Each structure stands twice: as structure tokens, then as C-alpha cells.
Amino acid sequence: MQGGPTRLETWGDSEFRTTTTEYIYDTRAGMVLVAFDLVYLWLYASRSFSTWQAETRIKPRTFYKLYGFPLALWFATLPLVSMLAAQLSTWVRFKVTFAVNGLAHALALAVLVHSFRPPVASGLYELSCHEYQAVNHEELEGMDQMIRDEDFI
């Protein structure tokens, strides 16, 4: 056991030299992911804008006008966080990027949830209510019997 701490320290130092403090998006594979995200941002922005220009109905135009840019920021989050991470020190990088990514996802979710609220959704989406009738009386009785059946419950 005499040299155990020395061997452990030597092993730790050798592992330290082989570890990296490089951010994942600073690697080649990470840069490819960021490039794909930029392509998705461009596709979203260009197609949303062309759809907004071609749209003649008021509700869809309102949706694209109000929510097009905030949702485009969702696609821009990864490139922006990658640029921010390149400027940060390695010991604070994880906390800051985790917080910024979490905030971006929370805001995007909040925008979507807000847009699906009934008072807001009725002004943004083409909603319609359909009344469905049974095809025949036997179908309705069969469903009624299935609900009352103990095996169903």
C-alpha cells in the first residue's frame, strides 16, 4: 500500500491530460448539428413567410404574423447557445447553457399552450364542431351494451 496514493495521483494526472473541456457543439459533429439546425431555421422561416404571403384567410395570417417569429427563435436557440458557449469559461458553461436551453424550451411551450387556449385558438385556427350520429340504431345499442358489460370495465 506504500505508493498507492502516488499511483492514484499519477493515474489522475494522466486522465486529466486526456480529458477535454471542449463544448460538444465545438466539435465537427456538433458543428454539423448546428448547421442542420440553421438549415431547419431557414426552411421554417422561408416557408412560413411564403405561406403568410400566399394565405388569404385572416386567421392563418394572424397566426403567422403573431407566432412566426417567436417560434423561429426556437430554431435559433441552438446556434445562439453554441455561440454563447464558445465565449464562456468551461466551469460555468454547463450551467449557463442548460439554463438558456431550458428557458427557450419553456418559452416555446408557453407560446404553444397560450395559442391553444380556447379564447385565443378561436381567433387563430379554423375550428369547427361536428355533430356525429350513429350509423344505425343497432350500432348505438351495441356500444351501450358494451359500456354496461362487466368485462369491459
Disulfide bonds with the S-S distance in Angstrom:
none
